Amino acid sequence: MRQIQNGSIEALLPRCLVKSADNLLASKVSAEGLLPVKISWNEGQINGIEVINFSPKASLKLVLPRLIEPHAHIDKAFTCSDGPNLKGTYADALAANLRELNTRTALEVRERAERSLELALKNGVRALRSHVDALGPEMYQTWEVLIDIQRDWKELIDLQLVLLAPVEYWNTLEGKSFATKIAKQGGLLGSVISPTFHKEESCFALIQMLKIADQLECGVDLHIDESSKCPAYGIKKLLKILDETKINIPITCSHLSSLAMIRPTALSDLAERLEYHSINVVALPFTNGWLLGKKYMHTPLERPFAPISQLQKAGVTVAIGGDNVQDFWFPGGSFDPLAVMAFALPFAQISPWQRLGLAPFTTSAAFLMGLDWDGTFEIGCPADLILLDSVNWVDTLVKIPDRRVLIKGEWLEEKFLGISKQNN
């Protein structure tokens, strides 16, 4: 990275992301909630935010903070052509996933992860949480490769890692040993709580997993209720456990798709209990929209998908992620939060020009991941932003614009993209 330079731009900034600025009280905001500002930076930090007069002839561009990917799978990204799930079913995706897991090499995972982070970086991502499939012959080598990549990329992307293992694994001697190592390395424990999660031993295993994580002060991120069957079965089990067991670690529930299928009053009650237990949620529209509720020659009339607005209304922190990228679970995706934002507009009916529509990609995602910076702008915050080639939100969502990325006060250049290779 070259020596950090001073700089400034005049642009449009979402008003809901401005904590403080000169002339803020007298400012005029556009119908889309955009504020014309001059942003200055020095030595990697914002040192000036001034509201300026807006003129349509100025053609100011839209600026956002570097965005966040709260749920990804960089270990299996870009594997779609190796084992295509042409029917697009959950069962076929799982079968292909298990085949890949038993044949993958650590070198292949490194290549996929590097490619994922390079793409995310160019798209303006500053932090990314990736779930990593456990088991398989090279499980430990795969984890260590990703820990190496995490270290190599720390100046550019804050990479968080979750080991995704069967819930019973964490109560084995091997699982407990690995959990201790993961906690020391700052990782999280993960598992899948599926609709078949009903046996007494499975509930016991989840209790033990949570207790182990609590003892290690290690966060947990669960794939839970990713289904169009057995509505809210998994989250009800988790909440019952938390009602009866004292757990003081951050818990994230990813998917929660089948919550959309329960009665409104029951949903309201569950949302309040989620807020009471400080459980955070990640909604995942791409994969859920592609896989769930699928029947041959049948367009689904119900969309199993986390009820974002109802959860937010109850005070639950909700982020939105891209999930799978060009693998067995979803054939599309590009590690671009703006593309997810554009898809969420019709699919989830949330709008980024509203505070609660933008929060899942900015402040809520930052809170969920425990990041130092919440993505709002004030003097002293990081000079990390995306300058979009668009002049309003509609322009941004229609064409997914080109962008320039500012990292610690310096514009991203091609030489940044080789940083991981240079460190090896």
C-alpha positions in Angstrom: 0.0 0.0 0.0 1.3 3.4 -0.9 1.7 6.2 1.7 -1.7 7.4 2.8 -2.7 10.6 1.2 -5.1 13.4 2.0 -8.2 13.8 -0.2 -11.8 15.0 -0.5 -14.9 14.5 -2.6 -18.2 16.1 -3.0 -21.0 13.6 -3.2 -24.5 12.5 -2.0 -24.6 10.6 1.3 -27.6 8.9 3.0 -28.7 11.2 5.8 -29.3 8.3 8.1 -25.6 7.5 8.0 -24.4 10.9 9.0 -23.8 11.3 12.7 -22.4 14.8 12.5 -21.5 17.4 9.9 -21.0 21.1 9.5 -24.3 22.9 8.7 -26.2 19.6 9.3 -29.2 21.3 11.0 -29.8 23.6 8.1 -29.4 20.9 5.5 -31.9 20.0 2.9 -32.3 16.3 2.1 -33.6 14.8 -1.2 -36.7 12.8 -1.5 -34.5 9.7 -1.4 -32.9 10.8 1.9 -29.6 11.9 0.3 -27.5 14.7 1.6 -25.0 16.7 -0.5 -21.7 16.8 1.4 -18.0 17.5 1.1 -16.1 14.7 2.7 -12.4 15.2 3.5 -9.8 12.7 4.9 -6.3 12.6 6.2 -4.1 9.8 7.5 -6.8 7.2 6.9 -9.6 9.0 8.8 -12.4 11.3 8.0 -11.4 14.8 9.2 -14.2 16.9 7.6 -17.9 16.5 6.7 -19.6 19.6 5.4 -23.1 19.9 4.0 -23.0 21.8 0.7 -25.5 23.5 -1.5 -27.0 21.0 -4.0 -27.4 21.9 -7.6 -28.9 19.4 -10.1 -26.3 20.5 -12.6 -23.5 19.3 -10.3 -24.4 15.6 -10.9 -23.1 14.5 -7.5 -22.5 10.8 -7.2 -23.8 8.6 -4.4 -21.3 7.6 -1.6 -21.7 4.7 0.8 -19.5 3.3 3.5 -17.7 0.1 2.5 -20.3 -2.6 2.9 -20.5 -5.9 4.8 -21.2 -9.5 3.8 -22.5 -11.1 7.0 -22.9 -14.7 5.6 -20.9 -16.3 2.9 -19.2 -19.7 2.0 -15.9 -18.8 0.4 -14.6 -22.4 0.9 -17.0 -23.7 -1.8 -17.6 -20.7 -3.9 -17.4 -21.2 -7.7 -17.9 -25.0 -7.5 -21.2 -25.0 -9.4 -19.8 -26.4 -12.6 -18.0 -29.2 -10.7 -21.3 -30.7 -9.4 -24.2 -28.8 -10.9 -27.5 -28.9 -9.1 -29.5 -28.4 -12.2 -32.9 -29.2 -10.6 -32.2 -26.5 -7.9 -33.4 -28.6 -5.0 -32.2 -28.6 -1.4 -31.6 -32.4 -1.4 -29.5 -32.3 -4.6 -27.5 -29.3 -3.2 -26.8 -31.2 0.0 -25.7 -34.4 -1.9 -23.4 -32.4 -4.2 -22.0 -30.5 -1.1 -21.1 -33.8 0.6 -19.4 -35.2 -2.4 -17.2 -32.0 -2.7 -16.4 -32.1 1.0 -14.9 -35.5 0.7 -12.7 -34.7 -2.3 -11.7 -31.1 -1.7 -8.1 -30.1 -1.1 -6.7 -27.3 1.0 -5.2 -25.8 -2.2 -8.5 -25.7 -3.9 -10.1 -24.0 -0.9 -7.3 -21.4 -0.9 -7.8 -20.6 -4.6 -11.6 -20.2 -4.1 -11.2 -18.1 -1.0 -8.6 -15.8 -2.6 -10.9 -15.3 -5.6 -13.8 -14.6 -3.4 -12.0 -11.9 -1.4 -10.6 -10.3 -4.5 -14.1 -10.0 -5.9 -15.6 -8.8 -2.6 -12.8 -6.2 -2.2 -13.4 -4.7 -5.7 -17.2 -4.6 -4.9 -16.5 -2.5 -1.8 -16.8 -5.1 1.0 -14.8 -4.3 4.2 -15.9 -7.2 6.4 -17.1 -10.7 5.5 -18.2 -13.7 7.7 -17.7 -17.0 6.0 -19.0 -20.4 7.2 -16.5 -23.2 6.6 -17.7 -26.8 6.1 -16.2 -29.1 8.7 -15.3 -32.8 8.3 -13.7 -34.3 5.2 -10.1 -35.6 4.9 -8.5 -32.1 4.9 -10.7 -30.3 7.5 -7.8 -29.1 9.6 -5.7 -28.1 6.7 -8.6 -26.2 5.2 -9.2 -24.3 8.4 -5.5 -23.3 8.7 -5.4 -22.1 5.1 -8.3 -19.8 5.8 -6.7 -18.6 9.0 -3.6 -17.7 7.0 -5.8 -15.9 4.4 -7.5 -14.1 7.3 -4.1 -12.8 8.5 -2.9 -11.9 4.9 -6.0 -9.9 4.2 -6.6 -8.2 7.5 -5.6 -4.7 6.2 -8.2 -4.9 3.4 -11.0 -7.1 4.6 -12.0 -8.2 8.2 -12.6 -11.9 7.6 -14.6 -13.8 10.3 -14.7 -17.6 10.2 -17.3 -20.0 11.4 -16.7 -23.7 11.5 -19.9 -25.3 10.3 -20.2 -28.8 11.8 -22.9 -31.3 12.9 -24.2 -30.1 16.2 -23.3 -33.5 17.8 -19.6 -33.0 16.8 -19.1 -30.2 19.3 -19.7 -32.6 22.2 -17.0 -35.1 21.1 -13.4 -34.9 22.4 -12.2 -33.9 19.0 -14.9 -31.2 18.7 -14.2 -29.8 22.1 -10.5 -29.6 21.3 -11.1 -27.9 17.9 -13.6 -25.5 19.6 -10.9 -24.4 22.0 -8.6 -23.7 19.1 -11.2 -21.9 17.1 -12.0 -19.7 20.2 -8.4 -18.8 20.6 -8.2 -17.8 16.9 -11.2 -15.6 17.2 -13.5 -17.8 15.2 -17.1 -18.9 15.8 -18.9 -22.2 16.2 -21.6 -23.1 13.7 -24.0 -25.9 13.0 -27.2 -26.7 11.0 -30.5 -27.0 12.9 -32.7 -28.6 10.3 -36.5 -29.5 10.3 -35.6 -33.1 11.4 -34.1 -31.6 14.6 -36.5 -33.3 17.0 -34.7 -36.1 18.7 -33.9 -35.7 22.3 -30.2 -36.4 21.7 -30.1 -33.6 19.2 -31.5 -31.1 21.6 -29.0 -32.3 24.2 -26.2 -31.8 21.7 -27.3 -28.2 21.0 -27.4 -27.5 24.7 -23.9 -28.8 25.1 -22.6 -26.8 22.1 -24.0 -23.6 23.6 -22.4 -24.4 26.9 -19.0 -25.2 25.4 -19.2 -21.9 23.4 -20.2 -20.0 26.5 -17.3 -21.4 28.5 -14.9 -20.4 25.7 -16.6 -17.0 25.3 -17.0 -17.9 21.6 -19.8 -16.7 19.4 -22.2 -19.0 17.7 -23.8 -18.7 14.2 -26.5 -21.3 13.4 -28.1 -22.2 10.1 -31.6 -22.7 11.4 -35.0 -23.3 9.9 -33.7 -23.1 6.4 -36.9 -24.9 5.2 -40.4 -24.6 3.9 -41.5 -27.3 6.3 -42.0 -27.5 10.1 -42.4 -23.8 10.5 -40.1 -22.2 13.2 -39.4 -25.7 14.7 -35.7 -25.0 15.3 -35.9 -21.5 16.7 -38.6 -22.7 19.2 -36.2 -25.4 20.4 -33.4 -22.8 20.7 -35.5 -20.3 22.6 -36.7 -23.0 25.0 -33.0 -23.9 25.7 -32.2 -20.2 26.3 -35.2 -19.8 28.6 -33.8 -22.6 30.8 -30.0 -22.2 30.4 -27.9 -19.1 31.1 -25.8 -18.3 28.0 -23.9 -15.0 27.6 -22.4 -15.2 24.2 -23.4 -13.6 20.9 -25.8 -15.8 19.0 -26.7 -15.3 15.3 -29.5 -17.2 13.6 -28.9 -17.4 9.8 -31.9 -18.1 7.5 -35.0 -18.5 9.8 -36.8 -18.9 6.5 -39.8 -20.9 7.8 -40.7 -18.1 10.2 -42.6 -16.6 7.4 -45.1 -19.5 7.5 -46.4 -19.0 11.0 -49.4 -17.0 12.1 -48.8 -13.2 12.6 -49.5 -13.4 16.4 -47.2 -16.3 16.8 -44.5 -14.5 14.8 -44.9 -11.4 16.9 -44.4 -13.5 20.1 -41.3 -15.3 18.7 -39.8 -12.0 17.5 -40.2 -10.5 21.0 -38.4 -13.6 22.5 -35.6 -13.3 20.0 -35.1 -9.7 21.0 -35.3 -10.6 24.7 -32.5 -13.1 24.2 -30.5 -10.7 22.0 -30.4 -13.1 19.1 -29.3 -11.5 15.8 -30.6 -12.7 12.5 -29.2 -12.9 9.0 -31.7 -13.1 6.1 -30.5 -14.7 2.9 -32.8 -14.0 -0.1 -30.7 -15.4 -2.9 -30.4 -19.0 -1.8 -33.7 -19.2 0.0 -35.5 -17.7 -3.0 -33.9 -20.3 -5.3 -34.1 -23.5 -3.2 -37.1 -23.4 -0.9 -40.7 -24.2 -1.6 -39.7 -25.8 -4.9 -42.0 -28.2 -6.7 -41.8 -29.4 -10.3 -43.9 -27.2 -12.7 -45.1 -25.2 -9.8 -44.4 -21.5 -9.1 -44.4 -21.1 -5.3 -47.1 -19.0 -3.9 -45.4 -18.8 -0.5 -41.8 -17.6 -0.1 -40.1 -19.0 3.0 -37.9 -16.1 4.0 -37.0 -14.4 7.2 -39.7 -11.8 8.0 -37.2 -8.8 8.2 -39.6 -6.0 8.9 -41.6 -7.9 11.6 -38.3 -8.8 13.3 -37.0 -5.2 13.1 -40.3 -3.9 14.6 -39.6 -6.1 17.6 -36.1 -4.7 18.0 -34.2 -7.6 16.6 -31.0 -6.8 14.7 -31.3 -8.1 11.2 -28.6 -8.2 8.5 -28.9 -9.4 4.9 -26.3 -11.5 3.2 -25.5 -13.0 -0.2 -24.9 -16.5 1.1 -23.7 -18.9 -1.6 -21.9 -17.8 -4.7 -21.9 -19.9 -7.8 -22.0 -23.3 -6.0 -24.4 -26.2 -5.5 -26.8 -24.1 -3.4 -27.1 -21.1 -5.7 -25.8 -20.7 -9.2 -25.5 -16.9 -9.1 -24.0 -14.3 -6.8 -20.9 -12.2 -7.1 -20.0 -11.1 -3.5 -21.7 -7.8 -4.3 -23.9 -6.3 -1.5 -25.4 -3.9 -4.0 -26.7 -6.8 -6.1 -28.2 -8.3 -2.9 -29.7 -4.9 -2.1 -31.3 -4.7 -5.5 -32.7 -8.2 -5.2 -34.1 -7.5 -1.7 -36.0 -4.5 -3.0 -38.8 -6.6 -4.7 -38.2 -9.9 -2.9 -38.2 -8.6 0.7 -40.0 -5.3 -0.1 -37.4 -3.2 1.7 -35.9 0.1 0.4 -32.4 1.4 1.0 -33.6 5.0 1.0 -35.3 4.1 4.3 -33.2 3.8 7.4 -34.4 0.2 8.2 -33.9 -0.8 4.6 -30.3 0.3 4.6 -29.4 -0.9 8.1 -29.1 -4.6 7.2 -26.2 -3.7 4.9 -24.5 -1.2 7.1 -25.2 -0.5 10.8 -27.0 -3.7 11.7 -24.6 -5.9 9.9 -21.7 -4.1 11.7 -23.3 -4.6 15.1 -24.0 -8.3 14.4 -20.4 -8.9 13.5 -19.1 -6.9 16.4 -17.1 -4.5 14.2 -15.3 -1.5 15.6 -17.0 0.9 13.1 -20.7 0.9 12.6 -20.6 2.4 9.1 -21.9 5.9 10.0 -19.9 9.0 9.2 -18.4 11.5 11.7 -15.1 13.1 12.3 -12.5 10.4 13.2 -14.3 7.5 11.5 -12.3 5.4 8.9 -11.9 6.9 5.4 -13.5 3.7 4.0 -16.1 4.4 1.4 -17.5 3.5 -2.0 -18.0 6.2 -4.7 -20.7 4.9 -7.0 -21.2 5.9 -10.6 -24.9 6.8 -9.9 -26.7 9.9 -8.9 -29.6 8.4 -6.9 -30.9 5.1 -5.4 -33.0 4.2 -8.5 -29.9 4.6 -10.7 -27.9 2.5 -8.3 -30.4 -0.4 -8.1 -31.3 -0.6 -11.8 -27.8 -1.1 -13.3 -25.6 -2.0 -10.3 -23.1 0.8 -11.0 -19.3 0.9 -11.4 -17.6 2.1 -8.3 -14.3 3.4 -6.8 -13.3 2.1 -3.4 -11.5 4.1 -0.8 -9.6 2.1 1.8 -8.0 4.0 4.8 -7.8 7.1 2.7 -6.4 5.7 -0.5 -8.2 4.6 -3.6 -8.1 0.9 -4.4 -5.6 0.0 -7.2 -4.9 -3.2 -8.9 -1.8 -3.9 -7.0 -3.8 -4.3 -3.8 -5.4 -7.4 -5.3 -2.1 -9.3 -5.1 -1.5 -8.7 -1.4 -2.3 -12.2 -0.3 0.0 -13.7 -2.8 2.8 -11.3 -1.8 2.5 -12.4 1.8 2.8 -16.1 1.0 
